[in-house]
Amino acid sequence: MRIIFVVFFLVMLCVLFLSHWFIYFSLVNFFSINSWWLKKGLIALMALLAISFIVDSIAVHYWENWFTRLLYFTAGTWLGLGLAILAFSIFAWILILLGKMLGFSLSGQIIGSAVLAAGFALTAYGLWNAGQLTAKTVEIKISGLPSAWQGKSIVQLSDVHLGVVLRPGFIKEIVRRVNQIKPEMVVITGDYYDGMDGEMDDLADPLNELDAPRGVYFITGNHETYLGLEKVYAALAKTKVRVMKNETADVDGLELIGLGNPADFNRGEQPAEILKALKPKRPNILLYHNPALAEKFAATGLVDLMLSGHSHNGQLWPIRYISRLVYGRFVTGLNRVGDFQIYTSPGIGTWGPPIRTGNQPEITVIKLQ
């Protein structure tokens, strides 16, 4: 496991440095920068920015205060801005090459200015958009649904990522919005915490204000694992939330199945096998953070509806296209495999860059039929 982490870390460093080198190369050529001192300064800046998010993540984990939170926010914002500049620079070089092939030249300064303007504009939009909470209603039919649940609503909250950037005020606003919806039940499908911050009790306390007659249920995501599962369990134990640790619960005739992040499992255990061992009754809803195993769960023939998150629907343009390659059609929204249905939430919060481009933070309202 340690070897895998080291390899992953080294690969990420390579990607970061190569990306920043490409931004440096593009800016130097777009703006015809010839000054030796300016080039050296730009190289130093790019090198610093390349490692800033990693360094600030470590700093805020061990010395969490307003200053390290500010550094983390700034580094995360640059990560999003840098990605936008990188993407627009690639398009710019394609235009330049096409221009040469067709026999006309384009002004490097105009192209460079357009790249920077587009990058800053997209980032500014993403910072604003990340706070624009939307409630999306999805009607889902479940065979054999008890009359007690006909036409009733369940709110799904996923990937809130509370911690360094998103503070108690954010979850308080979410709770206020959820209570306006008046759901029968609330389910939290992982990554409630961002895995960095230690102020866990303050971040969990607003959940006590949720008004859901049939309860609030929670499963862990990968970021709870990073933070420490026992710490998460201890914080949520002080709330009305029921943490489901690979178990089922009968909620007025509707079976709720809660499987935690794979780190909750014993070595070698597989989520689909644990599901089979639980022998869930029908009708039911499975809570599992990662949609990547949707087809394996569907193959068991034991699940009516699966609720997931994790993908953030890519969170950032153009990362969302990569996410679609990873998760396929299960990356977001409602999908069906035979009688099996899955809804993947794009999530509410952000991780890394405090930015959302291409999709809005979503409070999912599932109306059962």
N, C-alpha and C positions, 0 to 999 in steps of 0.2 A: 504493500500500500504506500509506503514511504517513497519507494522508487517511482511509482506512478505519479505521485505528487511532484517530485523533483522534475521529472520529465515534462509534466504539464506546465510547471512554473517556467522552465527554460524555454519551452515552445512559446509561451505567452510573452516572455521577454523579447524573443526574436521577432515575433509579430509586431510588438509595440515599437521596437527600434527600427524595423524595416518600414513601418508605416510612417514614422516620424522622419526618416531619411527621405522618403518619397515626397512628403510635404515640403521639406527643406529644398530638395532638388527642384520641385515645381515652382516654389516662390522665387528661388534664385534665377531660374530661367524666364519666368513670366515677367519679372520686374528688372531683368538684366542687371542683377547685383554683381558688381565687380570688386567692390571694396573688400580687401583682405580682412580688415577688422570687423566689418559688418557680417561677413560670412562666418567668421569664427564665433561671433556673438550669437548668430542664428543657430549654429551647430550646438553651442552650449545650451541655448534655450530649448532646442528640440530634445536634447539628451535629458535635461531636467524634467521636461514635460512628460517624456516617455516613462519615467520611473515614478512620477509624482503620485499617481493613484495608488500604486503598490506601497510606497513609503508612507503616504498619509493614512492608508488603511491600517497599517501596522501601528502607526502613532496613535490613532484614535482608539484602537483596541486596547492599548496599554495605558494611555494617558488621556482619557476622554474628558474634554472640557470645551468651552465655547471656541477656543482658538483652534484646537485640532478638528472640531466639527466644521469650522469655517474652511480650513485647509482641505478637508475631505470633500466638502461641497464644491469648492473651487476646482479641485482636481477632477472630480466627477463631471463637472460642467465642461471642462476642457476636453475630457474624453469624448463627450458627445459632439462638441464643436470640432475637434480634430477629425472625428469620423466623417462629419459632414464636409469639411474641407478636403479630406482625402477622396471622398466619393466624387465631389464636384471637380476636383483636379483630374481625376481619371477621365471624366467626360470631356474636360477641356483638352486634354492631350489627344483624345480621339478626334475632336473637332479640328485640332491643329494638323493632325496627320491627314484627315480627309481634305483639308484645305490645300495641303501640299500636293496631294494626288490629283486634285481638280484644277490646280494651277493658280490658286489665290492664297494670299497670306493674311493672317489675322494678327491684330495688335496684341502683343504679349501683355502689355499693361492693362488693356481693356479686359482681356480674358482673366488675368490675375485679379483685377478689381472685382469682376463679376463673381469669381469663385469665392472670394472672401465675403462679399456682400450676401451671396446666397447662403453661405455657411452660417454667418451670424444671424441672418433672418430666420433660417430654419431652426437654429438653436433657441432663439428668443421665443419663437412659436412653441417649441417643445417644452420650454420652462413654464410657459403660461398654460399650455394644454395639460400638463401633468396634474394640475390642480382642478381641472374641470370635471368633477364627478358626474357620471351619468348613471341613471337607473334603466337597465334594459330588461324588458319583460319577454320571457320565452315560454310559450305554451308547449307542454310536453304530455303526451298521452302514455299512461302506464296501464298495461292490461291487469284487470282485477283490482284496480285501486279501490280501497275501502271508501264507503260513502262519507266517512268523517273527513276525508281528504279531497273530495271532489271540489274543484274550483278554488282550493286553498293555495296559498303561496309559501314558498321557501326562498329565503334570501341566501345566496352564496357569496361569501367574501373570500377572495383569494389573493395571495401575494401582496399583502398590505405593506410589508417591509418597513415596519416601524423601527426606529433606532436613531442613527446619527443625524439623518436629514429630516425624516418625517417624525414629528414629535407628538406628544399627547393631544395637542390641538387638532391634529389631522384625524385621529381615530375618534375624537369626540364629535367632529363634524360628520364622519361616516355613521356613527351611532345615531345621531340626530336624524339623518336622512333615512336610515333603515327604519327607525321608529315611525316615521311618517308613512311608510309603506304598509305597516301593520302586518308583518308576516306571521305565519303560524310557527315557523321554526327558522333558525339561522344556523348555517353550516360554514365553518371556516376551513378551507381546504389547503392549509399549509402556507409556510413562509409569512406568518404573521409578523415575526421579527426579521430583521435584516442580517442577523448573525454577527453584529459588531458591538452593539451597545449593551451595557450592563444594567441600565435603569429599567429593569423588566417589570417590576411591580407597578410603577407609574404608568407604563404603557399598557398593561393588562387591565388596570382598574376600571377604565371607561366601559369595558365589556359588561360590567354589572348593571349598566343602565339600559342594556338592550331589552326591549319588550317583545318577547317571543313566548307565547303560552306553552308551546310544546318543546321548548328548550333550545339551548345553544350548544352545538357540538363542534369539536375541533380535532383535526389530525395534523401531525407534524409534516413539515416539508424539509427540503435539504438544508435550508438556512437555520432551522432549529437545531439541526445536527451540528452545524458549525459553531453555534452559540453554546451548545451543551444541553442535552435533553433533560437531564435532571434539574437544571436551572429553570428550564421552560416549564416543566411539570410543577415545580415548586411555586412559580409565579402564578400559573393558571389555577392552581389549587385554592388560591385566595379569591377566586371569582366564581360566578355561577356556571361557568363553562364546563362541560363534560369532555374531558380528553379521552378519545377513543384509541386504545392501544391494541389493534388487531382483534377487534371484538364486534359483536352485533348488539343492537338495541331495538326492541319492539316499541315503536312510537304510534300508539293507537292503530295497530294493524299494518303499519308500514315498517318494514324491516330496514334499519339503517346499519350499514356495514362500514366500519372505520379501520382502514389500514394505514399505519404510519409510514414515514419515510423508510426506505430499506435499511437504514442504520438501526431501526428498531428491531430488526429481525436477527435471529441467530445466524451465525455464519453458514452459508450454503442454502438457507431457506429462500424460496421464491414466492413473491406475492400471490401468484395464481394458485400455488399449492396451499398457501395459508388460507386463501379464500375457500378452497374446496374443503379444508378441514373444519371451517366454521359452519358448514352446511346451512347457508342462509335460506330463509323462507322467502316466498314470493307473495306479494310484490315487494321490491326492495330498491334501495339506492346505495351505491358504493361510493365512498369518499376515498379518493387516492390522488395524491398531489400531481404525479407525473403522467401525462396522457400517452407516453411512449409505449406503455404496455396495454393499450386499449384492445388490440386484436387478441392478445393472450387472454385477457379477461373475457372477451366476447366468446372465445373458443370454449370456455368452461360451460357456457349455457346456463350460468347461475345468476346473471345480473340483468336487471331491467334498465337501470340508468346509472351511469358513472359520472361523477362530478370531479373535475380536475382543474388545474391551473398551470403554473410553472413556466409556460412558454412565453408569457407576457405578450403573445402575438408579435414577438420580435422586439417590442418596445421602441426601437429606433429604426428609422429608415437609413440605410438599406438592409439592416440586420434582419428585418422581418422576412426578407426573401430567403435568407439562410435558414431561419427557423422553420419556414415552410418545407425546405428540403429535409430538415431533421425530423419533423413531426408529421409531415404530409398533411392530409386533410384534417387531422386531429389537432392542428396547431391552434385553432380557435373555433368557437361556435358549436352548433349542434350537428352531430353526425350519427349515422346508423350503420351497424353491421348486423344484418338479419334482424332479430328481435332486440338486439342489444343497442342501447343509445348512449352517447357520451356528449356532455357539454363541457367544453374547455373554456374557462374564463380567461380573458386577456389580463386580468388582475386589476388592482386598484393603485398600488404604489409603484415605486421605481427602485431599481437597484443599480449601483454604479452611477451613471449619469442621471441626475434628477430631472430627466427629460423624457417626454413621450412624443414621438412624431409618427403619424400614420394611424393611430388609434387612441381612444380616450380611456381613462380609468373607469372601470365598470363595476357597479353594484348590480349583480345579476338577480333578477326576480323570476323564479321558476313557478309558473302557474300550472298546477297538476290537473289533468283531465283523465 
